[in-house]
Amino acid sequence: MLRALLQTPPQRWALYFVIYCAVGFVNHRIGQTAKLAEFSRDWQVLTCYGLYLVPWSLAVRPLKWHEQYLWGLLALGLIELPGYALGTSIAHPDNLFDRALGVRNFSLAMTMMFAGLLPAGNALLELVERLAFSQASWRRGASAPGSEARGAS
């Protein structure tokens, strides 16, 4: 997995950062609006989505989707539990998850749900790369940034 990170071109890092941060700000706004949960500071979207989830996502990109999800459980568990324990993430009282699953299952529900960001993010970015770069790459006779063989690293 470390090899996958080290071999990732800077353009892919940048694309992942921009897309993940955009998704993060949308998720943050949904959490605020629906009174589910939110970060205590808006800048945490950049650190959590851009600086934490992007490396995890790129590291597991060569793996199958279900393996990416399993690694996502670890990655999100390591950030969700301390976030709520330290108060840097705020769960709104009597939110939808609390009502459906009980208060004691909130962090678990968030971890299980957001672990899907890794395989979903990788699938989305693969599609974006294919659509954005295939036409230009085809004209130059080069392969698109996402077209290398899976698992070759």
VMD Tcl script that draws the C-alpha trace (Angstrom):
set ca {
  {0.00 0.00 0.00}
  {2.88 2.36 0.67}
  {4.12 1.72 -2.86}
  {0.73 2.85 -4.22}
  {1.10 6.16 -2.35}
  {4.67 6.73 -3.47}
  {3.85 5.99 -7.11}
  {0.82 8.28 -7.22}
  {1.39 11.21 -9.60}
  {0.99 14.73 -8.15}
  {-1.94 15.44 -10.49}
  {-3.89 12.54 -8.99}
  {-3.11 13.76 -5.43}
  {-4.43 17.20 -6.40}
  {-7.56 15.83 -8.05}
  {-8.31 13.63 -5.05}
  {-7.75 16.54 -2.65}
  {-10.13 18.83 -4.53}
  {-12.89 16.21 -4.95}
  {-12.61 14.82 -1.41}
  {-12.69 18.32 0.11}
  {-15.73 19.21 -2.00}
  {-17.50 16.04 -0.86}
  {-16.43 16.81 2.70}
  {-17.93 20.29 2.66}
  {-21.19 18.89 1.22}
  {-21.30 16.17 3.90}
  {-20.53 18.74 6.60}
  {-23.39 20.95 5.40}
  {-25.79 17.97 5.24}
  {-24.81 17.00 8.79}
  {-25.43 20.55 10.02}
  {-28.70 21.02 8.16}
  {-30.15 17.63 9.14}
  {-28.91 18.10 12.72}
  {-26.97 14.82 12.58}
  {-23.36 15.73 13.30}
  {-20.74 18.29 12.35}
  {-17.15 19.29 12.88}
  {-16.57 21.86 15.62}
  {-14.58 23.95 13.09}
  {-15.15 24.23 9.33}
  {-11.41 23.87 8.54}
  {-11.56 20.30 9.88}
  {-13.12 19.30 6.55}
  {-9.77 20.04 4.89}
  {-7.75 18.09 7.44}
  {-10.07 15.09 7.70}
  {-11.13 14.70 4.08}
  {-8.14 16.20 2.29}
  {-5.18 15.31 4.50}
  {-6.44 12.13 6.20}
  {-8.86 10.35 3.85}
  {-7.03 11.10 0.59}
  {-3.86 9.17 1.56}
  {-5.93 6.28 2.88}
  {-7.99 6.23 -0.31}
  {-4.97 6.33 -2.59}
  {-3.21 3.64 -0.56}
  {-6.10 1.19 -0.96}
  {-7.00 2.17 -4.54}
  {-5.40 -0.96 -6.10}
  {-7.46 -3.27 -3.85}
  {-10.91 -4.74 -4.53}
  {-13.87 -2.64 -3.35}
  {-14.67 -4.83 -0.35}
  {-11.03 -4.70 0.79}
  {-11.12 -0.92 0.42}
  {-14.22 -0.85 2.62}
  {-12.53 -2.95 5.30}
  {-9.53 -0.61 5.37}
  {-12.04 2.25 5.50}
  {-13.49 0.79 8.69}
  {-10.06 1.00 10.30}
  {-9.33 4.49 8.96}
  {-12.69 5.90 10.02}
  {-12.70 4.12 13.37}
  {-9.35 5.72 14.17}
  {-10.71 9.20 13.52}
  {-14.41 8.97 14.46}
  {-13.99 7.68 18.02}
  {-11.41 10.26 19.17}
  {-13.27 13.00 17.29}
  {-16.49 12.50 19.25}
  {-14.64 11.73 22.50}
  {-12.60 14.95 22.30}
  {-15.51 17.07 21.06}
  {-13.87 18.02 17.75}
  {-16.83 16.30 16.10}
  {-20.27 17.04 17.49}
  {-23.20 14.65 17.39}
  {-26.46 16.56 17.67}
  {-28.73 15.28 20.45}
  {-31.65 13.09 19.42}
  {-30.42 12.86 15.82}
  {-31.76 10.38 13.29}
  {-29.08 7.77 14.06}
  {-29.67 8.02 17.81}
  {-33.40 7.54 17.32}
  {-32.96 4.59 14.94}
  {-30.00 2.81 16.54}
  {-29.66 4.18 20.05}
  {-27.20 6.74 21.42}
  {-24.47 4.18 22.08}
  {-24.29 3.15 18.43}
  {-23.73 6.58 16.87}
  {-19.95 6.35 16.37}
  {-20.27 2.81 15.04}
  {-22.94 3.90 12.56}
  {-20.84 6.84 11.38}
  {-17.76 4.63 11.01}
  {-19.64 1.97 9.04}
  {-21.31 4.55 6.81}
  {-18.26 6.70 6.09}
  {-15.96 3.70 5.54}
  {-17.71 3.55 2.18}
  {-16.02 6.84 1.25}
  {-12.84 5.00 0.30}
  {-14.28 2.62 -2.32}
  {-16.90 5.17 -3.43}
  {-14.30 7.93 -3.70}
  {-11.95 5.71 -5.68}
  {-14.76 4.69 -8.04}
  {-15.81 8.33 -8.50}
  {-12.25 9.51 -9.15}
  {-11.63 6.67 -11.58}
  {-14.72 7.78 -13.52}
  {-13.67 11.45 -13.40}
  {-10.18 10.58 -14.61}
  {-11.54 8.40 -17.42}
  {-13.97 11.10 -18.58}
  {-11.62 14.04 -18.15}
  {-8.45 12.55 -19.51}
  {-9.44 9.85 -22.00}
  {-10.18 12.20 -24.90}
  {-6.99 14.27 -24.50}
  {-4.91 11.17 -23.84}
  {-6.38 9.40 -26.85}
  {-5.30 12.24 -29.14}
  {-1.75 12.10 -27.79}
  {-1.66 8.31 -27.89}
  {-1.05 8.03 -24.13}
  {-3.07 6.14 -21.58}
  {-5.38 7.90 -19.15}
  {-4.15 8.38 -15.56}
  {-6.53 5.72 -14.22}
  {-5.94 3.15 -16.92}
  {-2.97 1.31 -15.40}
  {-3.65 -2.27 -14.47}
  {-5.16 -2.83 -11.04}
  {-2.87 -4.55 -8.60}
  {0.26 -3.93 -10.66}
  {2.00 -2.09 -7.83}
}
mol new
graphics top color blue
foreach p $ca { graphics top sphere $p radius 0.5 }
foreach p [lrange $ca 0 end-1] q [lrange $ca 1 end] { graphics top cylinder $p $q radius 0.2 }
display resetview
